[in-house]
Amino acid sequence: MPRLLKNKTLLKGAIPGCLFMLLSFFSFAQNWAPIGSGLNYAPNGMVSDTLNDLLYIYGNFRYANDIEVNGIAYYDGSQFSTIGTLGVTDTNTTTTQPVGGMLLDGNNLYVAGYFDEVGGVPVSCIAHWNGNQWDDMAGGFSDSLGDKGPMGGLAIYNGDLYASGAFHFAGGVPCTGVARWDGAQWHSTGFPYHFGSGPCLMYQLKIYNGELYVSGNCLDSTQAISQDIFKYDGSQWSVVGSGIAGFGSVDAMEVYQGELYAAGYFPLGPGVPGNCIAKWDGQEWTPVGGGLYNSNVHQLQVIGGKLYAIGAFVNAGGVEAQHIASWDGNEWCGFGSQFDNRITAIGHINDIIYIGGGFRTIDGDSITRMAKWIGGNYVDTCGAFTIGVEEEVLKENPIVIYPNPTTGQFTLQMELTKATALQLVVYNSVGAVVTAETYQPLPGAFKQQLDLSEQASGMYFIRLQTSEQQWNAKVVKQ
């Protein structure tokens, strides 16, 4: 989508203050439209049916535009409809239970999550809809105590359905992490990884370059290092590169422009290739334009030739992007909208964007948990923070570094106007992370001693970032 200039650049001459404020207000407030009365609870995801121009929505909401749907529904651009009858429930609580994943494969619809009944049919965390009725898929999933085993990821690989989650058994077959369904029974995939004494929490499945990728929160075979993303070639499992380390998780994956993008909550640092998002080209991990800062990424979706990320973040590539941003392969763009809560789902009908989340207002307008983009080609601010070949150092830079050049140890100092979380990352000349730390400084002088004594001589780049602003500097190690 081409970037449009803001109103203030389109108008010539002086603009009266009240008129400018009015124009600015309408440029944002008219970008999103409510979908009736919305949802009574935030959705977990959306699936676009491009053949029938429908949008499927799932989660643990009970009502969609005041229609009782119980966790699963579809929208045709004008009204919601139920899938079968009764929806998804748990007989132990008689309330709607979370649907954490959905897959549309031709006329077959699969739903997964943490529930034991769909449309009145007893199931266990997974069910199949053939267009007329639900079936339980040979008993579904359970944990080590025989209770329900939470489910999430679904994908078709080599003609079979694969499902991921935090379970011990699939259809009574011992199986953890990822299981295979051949249309009649479940099979173990030999997923070898665990999280301590229990199963990994595997949230997403995606096909890339002829292999099956699974992501979530997991440890490697030594049980000492968090890896969080693995791949399967049909017979063997392996870690994707060196994995994505840290104490976060990889919650979303999408293929875009021939590369696999992985996102979630993994702040940039040693063993972490990007800030809450990174891309894999089949050989190595690389960062994505400075990443998404401040909090989780819940979903990635390609719409109209761009990659969209949604979640709880407020900054993308150094520009303001509250809870939603687009990436075109070169830079991030924000939408300029203000939400009172995070976005948890994104989908489309004919490339028209729909979002869902915990929000009840957008730009001050009452819009309850689901909205449609009506802003056309408008974007607010675009940019990307890169490091390596291109240096980025602000002209008005508040960072003071001394001594510079340095033989190893040096001091970094700057003034902060308010208390805020401050992330500091040091890169070498090829963009590799040397050190990464997060601080909680008070207003006033922030001073930190750093040490490059063990590093090679050369140029090093420093990034300091809060939820609202980013600064860059450089230091020379002799």
C-alpha positions in Angstrom: 0.0 0.0 0.0 1.5 3.4 -1.0 2.1 5.7 1.9 -0.2 8.8 2.1 0.9 12.1 3.5 -0.7 13.3 6.6 -3.3 16.1 6.4 -0.9 18.7 7.6 1.4 18.2 4.6 -1.4 18.2 2.1 -2.8 21.5 3.1 -1.0 24.7 2.0 -0.5 27.8 4.0 -1.2 28.3 7.7 -3.8 26.1 9.3 -5.9 27.3 12.3 -5.2 25.2 15.4 -8.8 24.1 15.8 -9.2 23.1 12.2 -5.9 21.1 12.3 -7.0 19.3 15.4 -10.3 18.5 13.8 -8.7 17.1 10.7 -6.2 15.1 12.7 -9.0 13.6 14.8 -11.1 12.5 11.8 -8.0 11.1 10.0 -7.6 8.5 12.8 -11.2 8.0 14.2 -12.5 7.1 10.7 -9.9 4.4 10.1 -11.7 1.7 12.0 -15.4 0.6 12.1 -17.1 -1.6 14.7 -18.6 -5.0 13.8 -22.1 -4.6 15.3 -21.9 -4.9 19.1 -18.7 -6.9 18.7 -17.6 -9.8 20.9 -18.1 -10.3 24.6 -14.5 -11.6 25.1 -11.2 -11.2 23.1 -10.7 -13.8 20.4 -7.6 -16.0 20.2 -7.3 -16.0 16.4 -8.9 -15.7 13.0 -8.7 -17.8 9.8 -9.5 -16.4 6.4 -11.5 -18.6 3.9 -10.4 -17.0 0.6 -12.5 -19.4 -1.5 -15.8 -18.4 0.1 -14.9 -14.9 1.3 -15.5 -15.8 4.9 -13.7 -15.0 8.1 -13.6 -17.7 10.9 -13.1 -16.4 14.5 -12.2 -18.5 17.5 -11.5 -18.1 21.2 -13.5 -18.3 24.4 -16.1 -15.6 23.7 -19.7 -16.6 24.0 -21.5 -13.9 21.9 -20.7 -12.3 18.5 -22.9 -9.3 17.8 -25.3 -10.7 20.5 -25.6 -14.1 18.7 -24.7 -17.0 20.9 -21.9 -18.8 19.2 -19.8 -20.3 22.0 -16.1 -19.9 20.9 -16.4 -20.5 17.2 -18.2 -18.6 14.4 -17.8 -17.2 10.9 -18.4 -13.8 9.5 -19.4 -13.1 5.8 -18.8 -9.3 5.9 -22.3 -8.5 7.1 -23.4 -11.1 9.8 -22.1 -13.8 12.1 -23.2 -17.5 11.8 -22.7 -20.5 14.1 -20.8 -23.6 13.0 -23.3 -26.4 13.7 -25.1 -26.0 17.0 -24.2 -25.3 20.6 -20.5 -24.4 19.9 -17.6 -25.4 22.2 -18.2 -26.0 25.9 -16.8 -27.8 28.9 -19.3 -30.1 30.7 -17.5 -29.6 34.0 -18.2 -25.8 34.0 -21.0 -25.3 31.5 -19.1 -22.3 30.2 -17.3 -21.6 26.9 -13.8 -22.9 27.0 -10.8 -21.6 25.0 -10.4 -22.6 21.4 -6.6 -22.1 20.8 -6.2 -23.2 17.2 -8.2 -23.6 14.0 -7.4 -25.1 10.5 -9.4 -24.9 7.4 -8.6 -27.6 4.8 -11.0 -27.6 1.9 -14.4 -28.6 3.4 -12.8 -29.9 6.6 -12.6 -27.6 9.6 -10.5 -28.6 12.7 -10.6 -26.8 16.0 -8.2 -27.4 19.0 -7.9 -26.0 22.5 -9.1 -27.0 26.0 -12.7 -28.3 25.8 -14.6 -31.5 26.1 -17.7 -31.0 24.0 -18.4 -29.5 20.6 -22.0 -29.2 19.2 -23.1 -31.7 21.9 -20.5 -34.3 20.8 -18.0 -35.5 23.5 -14.5 -34.7 22.5 -11.1 -34.0 24.1 -9.4 -30.8 23.0 -9.7 -31.4 19.3 -12.6 -31.9 16.9 -13.4 -32.2 13.1 -16.3 -30.6 11.3 -17.0 -32.1 7.8 -19.6 -29.5 6.9 -22.5 -31.5 8.5 -21.4 -32.9 11.8 -18.6 -33.0 14.4 -16.5 -36.0 15.3 -14.1 -36.7 18.1 -11.0 -37.9 16.1 -10.4 -41.1 18.0 -10.6 -39.6 21.5 -8.3 -36.6 21.1 -5.7 -35.6 23.6 -5.1 -36.1 27.3 -2.4 -35.5 29.9 -0.6 -37.9 32.1 -3.6 -38.1 34.5 -6.1 -38.8 31.8 -7.5 -35.3 31.8 -7.7 -33.0 28.8 -4.3 -32.2 27.1 -4.3 -28.6 25.9 -4.0 -28.1 22.1 -3.0 -25.2 19.8 -1.2 -25.7 16.5 -2.6 -27.4 13.4 -1.2 -28.0 10.0 -1.4 -30.4 7.0 2.0 -31.9 6.1 2.6 -34.6 3.5 -1.2 -35.2 3.4 -1.7 -35.8 7.1 -2.9 -33.5 9.9 -0.3 -32.6 12.5 -1.3 -31.1 15.9 0.8 -29.5 18.6 0.2 -28.7 22.3 1.0 -29.8 25.9 -0.3 -33.4 26.0 1.0 -36.9 26.9 -1.4 -39.0 24.8 -3.1 -38.7 21.4 -6.0 -41.1 21.0 -4.5 -43.2 23.7 -1.1 -43.4 22.0 1.9 -42.1 24.1 2.9 -38.9 22.4 4.2 -35.5 23.5 4.5 -32.1 21.8 3.4 -33.0 18.2 1.2 -35.8 16.9 0.1 -37.0 13.5 -3.4 -37.9 12.4 -3.8 -40.2 9.3 -7.6 -39.7 9.0 -8.4 -42.7 11.3 -5.8 -42.8 14.1 -3.1 -40.9 15.9 0.6 -41.6 15.7 3.6 -40.3 17.6 6.1 -38.2 15.7 9.0 -39.0 18.1 9.2 -35.3 19.3 12.2 -35.7 21.6 12.1 -32.4 23.6 10.6 -31.7 27.0 10.1 -28.9 29.5 11.5 -30.4 32.7 9.5 -33.5 33.6 6.5 -32.4 31.5 5.7 -31.8 27.8 6.7 -28.7 26.0 4.1 -26.0 25.3 4.0 -26.0 21.5 1.7 -23.3 20.2 2.2 -23.1 16.4 2.9 -25.3 13.3 3.9 -24.0 9.9 5.3 -25.5 6.7 8.5 -24.0 5.2 10.8 -25.3 2.5 9.2 -28.8 2.6 9.6 -29.2 6.4 7.3 -28.9 9.4 8.2 -26.2 11.9 6.8 -26.1 15.4 7.2 -23.3 18.0 6.3 -22.5 21.6 8.2 -22.8 24.8 10.6 -25.7 25.2 14.1 -26.8 26.3 16.7 -28.6 24.2 17.7 -32.3 24.7 20.1 -31.3 27.5 17.2 -29.7 29.4 19.5 -26.7 30.0 18.8 -24.3 27.1 15.6 -22.9 25.9 15.2 -23.3 22.1 11.5 -22.7 21.4 11.5 -23.6 17.7 12.2 -26.9 15.9 11.7 -28.6 12.5 10.7 -32.0 11.2 11.6 -33.5 7.8 9.1 -36.4 8.1 11.5 -38.7 10.1 13.9 -36.6 12.2 13.5 -33.6 14.5 16.1 -30.8 14.9 16.6 -27.4 16.4 16.2 -24.5 13.9 19.7 -23.1 13.7 20.7 -22.3 17.2 17.1 -21.9 18.2 15.6 -18.9 20.0 16.8 -18.8 23.6 15.7 -16.9 26.7 12.7 -17.3 29.0 10.0 -16.2 26.5 8.2 -18.1 23.8 7.7 -18.2 20.1 3.9 -17.7 19.6 3.5 -17.0 15.9 5.0 -18.0 12.6 4.4 -17.0 9.0 6.1 -17.4 5.6 6.7 -14.1 3.8 8.9 -13.3 0.7 10.5 -16.8 0.9 11.5 -16.6 4.5 10.0 -17.9 7.8 9.2 -15.2 10.3 8.9 -16.2 14.0 7.5 -13.9 16.7 6.4 -13.9 20.3 8.1 -12.6 23.4 11.9 -12.9 23.3 13.7 -9.6 24.0 16.9 -9.2 21.9 20.0 -10.5 23.6 22.6 -13.3 23.6 21.1 -16.4 21.8 18.1 -14.3 20.6 18.4 -13.1 17.0 15.7 -10.4 17.1 13.5 -8.3 19.3 10.3 -10.3 19.6 10.5 -11.1 15.9 13.2 -12.7 13.7 13.4 -14.4 10.2 14.9 -17.6 9.0 16.1 -18.1 5.4 16.9 -21.8 5.8 20.5 -21.2 6.9 20.5 -18.5 9.5 18.4 -16.2 11.7 18.4 -12.4 11.2 16.6 -9.5 12.9 13.6 -7.8 11.3 14.1 -4.0 11.0 14.8 -3.4 14.7 11.9 -5.6 15.8 8.8 -5.1 17.9 9.4 -3.5 21.3 7.8 -3.7 24.7 5.6 -6.9 24.8 4.2 -10.0 23.1 3.5 -10.6 19.4 0.4 -12.8 19.2 -0.1 -13.4 15.5 1.5 -12.8 12.1 -0.6 -12.6 8.9 0.2 -11.8 5.2 -2.5 -9.6 3.7 -2.3 -7.7 0.4 1.4 -8.4 -0.1 2.5 -7.2 3.4 3.2 -8.9 6.7 1.1 -7.8 9.6 2.0 -8.3 13.2 -0.4 -7.8 16.1 0.0 -8.0 19.9 0.7 -5.9 22.9 3.8 -4.1 21.5 3.9 -0.3 21.1 6.9 0.3 18.9 8.0 -1.3 15.6 11.5 -0.6 14.1 11.8 2.6 16.2 8.4 4.1 15.1 5.2 4.2 17.1 3.0 1.3 16.3 0.5 0.5 19.0 -0.5 -3.2 18.9 -0.4 -3.4 15.0 2.2 -2.9 12.4 3.0 -3.8 8.8 6.3 -4.9 7.3 7.0 -4.8 3.5 10.5 -6.4 3.6 12.3 -3.1 4.2 10.5 -1.1 6.9 7.8 -1.1 9.5 4.7 1.1 9.4 2.4 2.0 12.2 -1.3 2.9 11.9 -1.4 5.9 14.2 -4.4 4.5 16.1 -4.8 4.4 19.9 -6.3 1.2 21.5 -7.2 0.8 25.1 -6.1 -2.8 25.1 -4.0 -5.3 23.0 -4.9 -6.9 19.7 -5.0 -10.7 19.8 -6.3 -11.7 16.3 -6.1 -10.6 12.7 -7.6 -11.8 9.5 -9.1 -10.6 6.2 -11.9 -10.8 3.7 -10.8 -9.8 0.2 -7.7 -8.1 1.7 -9.9 -6.0 4.0 -8.3 -6.2 7.4 -10.2 -7.3 10.5 -8.8 -7.3 14.0 -10.0 -8.6 17.4 -8.7 -8.1 20.9 -9.3 -6.9 24.4 -10.0 -3.3 23.3 -13.2 -1.5 23.9 -12.2 1.8 22.3 -10.1 2.8 19.3 -9.1 6.4 19.0 -11.7 7.2 21.6 -14.6 5.6 19.7 -16.6 2.7 21.3 -15.5 -0.4 19.4 -15.9 -3.7 21.3 -13.2 -6.3 20.7 -13.6 -6.6 16.9 -13.1 -4.0 14.1 -12.8 -3.5 10.4 -10.1 -1.3 8.7 -11.7 1.4 6.6 -8.7 3.7 6.3 -7.7 2.6 2.8 -4.0 3.2 2.1 -3.4 5.4 5.1 -0.3 4.7 7.2 1.0 7.0 10.0 4.8 6.6 10.4 7.3 4.2 8.8 10.9 3.3 9.5 13.3 0.5 10.4 16.3 0.4 12.7 19.2 -1.5 11.1 22.7 -2.1 12.2 25.9 -3.3 10.4 26.6 -1.9 7.0 24.3 1.1 7.6 25.2 3.1 10.7 22.3 5.0 12.4 23.4 7.7 14.8 21.0 10.5 15.7 22.2 14.0 15.0 20.9 15.3 18.3 22.3 12.4 20.4 22.0 12.6 24.2 24.4 9.7 24.8 27.8 10.6 26.1 30.6 7.9 25.9 34.0 8.2 27.5 36.7 7.3 26.8 36.1 6.9 23.1 38.1 5.3 21.6 38.6 2.8 24.4 41.0 0.0 25.1 38.1 -2.0 26.7 36.2 -0.4 29.6 34.1 2.7 29.0 31.2 4.7 30.6 27.9 5.5 28.9 25.9 8.3 30.3 22.6 10.1 29.4 19.8 12.1 31.0 16.4 10.6 31.4 13.3 12.7 32.0 11.2 10.0 33.6 11.4 6.5 35.1 11.1 3.9 32.3 12.3 0.5 31.3 15.5 1.0 29.3 17.0 -1.7 27.0 20.7 -1.4 26.1 22.1 -3.6 23.3 25.7 -3.5 21.9 26.4 -4.9 18.4 29.7 -5.5 16.6 30.3 -4.3 13.0 28.5 -7.3 11.4 25.3 -6.9 13.6 25.9 -9.7 16.1 24.8 -8.9 19.7 27.7 -8.5 22.1 25.7 -7.8 25.2 22.1 -6.9 26.0 20.6 -5.7 29.3 17.4 -4.1 30.5 17.4 -1.5 33.3 14.8 0.3 35.4 16.5 3.7 36.0 15.0 6.6 37.8 14.7 10.1 36.2 18.0 11.9 36.0 21.5 10.8 35.1 21.8 7.2 33.8 25.3 6.0 34.0 26.6 2.5 33.1 30.0 1.0 32.8 30.6 -1.4 29.9 33.5 -3.6 29.0 34.7 -4.7 25.6 38.1 -6.0 26.8 37.3 -9.5 25.5 36.1 -8.2 22.1 38.1 -7.7 18.9 39.3 -4.2 17.9 36.9 -2.3 15.7 33.6 -0.3 15.6 30.8 -1.2 18.0 27.2 0.2 17.8 25.0 0.9 20.9 21.2 1.1 20.9 19.2 2.4 23.9 15.5 2.1 23.6 12.4 2.8 25.7 8.8 2.1 24.8 8.6 5.6 23.3 12.0 6.5 21.9 15.3 5.1 20.6 18.9 6.4 20.6 21.9 5.0 18.8 25.7 5.7 19.3 29.0 4.1 18.4 32.3 3.4 20.2 35.7 2.4 18.9 37.6 -0.4 20.6 41.4 0.0 20.0 
